[in-house]
Structures are given as structure tokens and as C-alpha cells.
Amino acid sequence: MSEALEISDELGPAKVIHVHNPALGLKGILVIDNVATGPSIGGLRIAPDVSLEECARLARAMTLKNAAAGLAHGGGKSVLFADPRMAREQKEELIRGFAYALRNEQDYIFGPDMGSDETCMAWVKDEIGRAVGLPREIGGIPLDEIGATGWGLSHVADVAARYCNLAIRGARVAIQGFGAVGKHAARFLANLGAVLVAASDSRGTIHDPKGLDLGTLIPLKEAGKAVSDYPGGQKRGRDDIIDVECDIWIPAARPDVVHENNVRRLKTKLVVQGANIPFTPGAEKFLHEQGVLVVPDFIANAGGVICAAMEYQGASQSTAFATIEEKLHTNTKLVLDRVAKEKILPRTAALELAVARVKKAMAYRRWRIY
């Protein structure tokens, strides 16, 4: 009935749980990857085509992200096999049922992800008391509303641009996945003087080499419309975003959108990964060999989980934003200094940084159960 997880190593996963309730039409998976540094934080992803493999890979990305950010949390991820656009009543029932089934898994703290938001986290909090990314009304710092991940991406891009002789002011930006992360990344980068020239969503791409008006595009998206409804620019297919010539390309959607078969179409100087595992290893290696700088996901998009961890500790929004800026500036510089010095892949440098922190935490644990 269920998939078998064939990928495991010295870091994890510590636990894999399948949840199935035919009466509710509920099918979900939780992967707790490693909790040596503390209880795991990871988002709830809702999509009809999620898988155990995707969940496990995302859980590992969270282990690395939390470790690289120096948080007292490990990595985990949960997925629900469902259409995120289902009726609100059905969605609430599924999420509450899933959370209740996992009520005793104290090593996992729910957070928002693709297909879930602060309202969903409020339902989880009400059921089991463990969630982050909550609405303000119940003490949360709503990650999607304030754009914590996008805030972090803008600072990472600002630091990384200096390593590829790129001025952030006037830099042309293309964003694949103009949703909660993408729109805020565009907004914060615009504040630094960058220009959004292309954006895509599940329904298409809009492109204007002279720049898109965020004052028009963002409200349009928030009203539930597609980027292709933007009045002006060139309307293109969803996957054509990869062909847009730009200075900074930001993937902010699903895994593996750039791979060995399409990577040669990418025309950019800098990639800042806003999504988790958006490129295959082969694609990253090819871009590195071509002189394109790729800042890995678990370094670049850690703003959301840093904000979530700060919320869990009762910190304010201003403190969370200051912490995101400080941590991501430091980590990006640490990784890219090493890349420049040793001529290694950015992901290799980032992995060594994060894994070293996880292993050191593991060494302190009595029972070696992570």
C-alpha cells in the first residue's frame, strides 16, 4: 500500500510515518529526518502528486537548513496527498485529522508550506498545540503575509551579487513561482533597486525586459488571478521562464524544475534558490562549470524557518527580521568565501558547513537516536 524509503544514511531519517484514514479520504506522510539539534520544524505540503521520496528529500533539506542557520531544531516534513484548492471545509477536516493522527510525535512541529498557510497552522495549533507560522491573532508571525523567506532571499542575493561582479541596483530578476515566496522576494529586491523582468506561476509566464510593475502584478496575484492576466508585457508558457535572459534567476516553486535536460536554456549570472531542492545535482554542476553562481536552497531560503523558530520562542517580528538578515548574510559569505578560495561547488561548501554542525550536535546526544 505504501512506498518504501530506500534512501538513508548516518544522519537519518529517524522516523517515517504513513497516515491513512479512508473515511476522511486522508493519506499523508511524516518524515522526521534528524533531531540531534532539537525538535524538527518543517512545513506541511499539500499536493496531489507528492511522494515519500519528495517528503524525505525535503525533510533532509530542513535538517541542513536548520543546522546551517544555527537553530536549535532538526529537520522534518509532512505531506498530504490532496488538491490544495479543495473546499475550505474539506481542507480543514483533512488537516485537523492529519494533525490529530500525529499528536504524539513531539519531535515534529508543523509549519506552512506549499498548499498550506497560517489558517491551516491555526487548525493544527488548535488540535495538538504544535505549529508555527500562526496568525497574529493567536500570537504568530505570519510568514507568508510578511514575506520572511523573501526578505532573506533579498539579502542573500545582495551578498552573492558581489561574488559575480553584479550590481544589485538595476539587476534584472526573473522569478519562477510568483507565490508567497516569489512576490515578497520581488518586493524586497525592488527596494534594493533590482528590476523584475519576468514572473511565472502554474498558468503561465509574463515577461517585459523593461520591467514589470509590482504595484499592479502583486495585487493581481493576491486577487487570485494569473501572472498572465497582467496588462502588458509578453505572455508566454509556464516553463518559458527558464528562457528569459536575466541577471538573477529565482526558483520559488517545486523540486527539480531545472535539470540536465533544460539547464542549458538558463541565461543568468546568479541563481538564488527560493524553493527547496529546485535543481538536480547535475544541473548545479553544469552551471558551476559555466561560471553561474548558484546559492543552494538551505542557505538561501532559510528566512522562513528562522522566523518560525523565533516565533516559537516568543520573539517579535522585528527581532525575527533582524536575525534573518544577520544569519543569512553571515552564512552566505561563509559559503561563498570558501567557494572562491577552494573552487568547489557552492552546495559542497554549504553541505560541509551544515553536516559538520549536525554531527557535532549528534555527538552530544546520549542515546544516539536522532
Secondary structure by P-SEA (a helix, b strand, c coil): ccccccccccccccbbbbbbbcccccccccccccccccbbbbbbbbcccccaaaaaaaaaaaaaaaaaacccbbbbbbbbcccccccaaaaaaaaaaaaaaacccccbbbbbcccccaaaaaaaaaccccccccccccccccccccaaaaaaaaaaaaaaaaaaccccccbbbbbccccaaaaaaaaaaaaabbbbcccccccbbbbbccccccccaaaaaaaccccccccccccccccccccccccbbbbcccccccccccccccccccccccccccccaaaaaaaaaacbbbbccccccaaaaaaaaaaaacccaaaaaaaaaaaaaaaaaaaaaaaaaccccaaaaaaaaaaaaaaaaaaacccccc
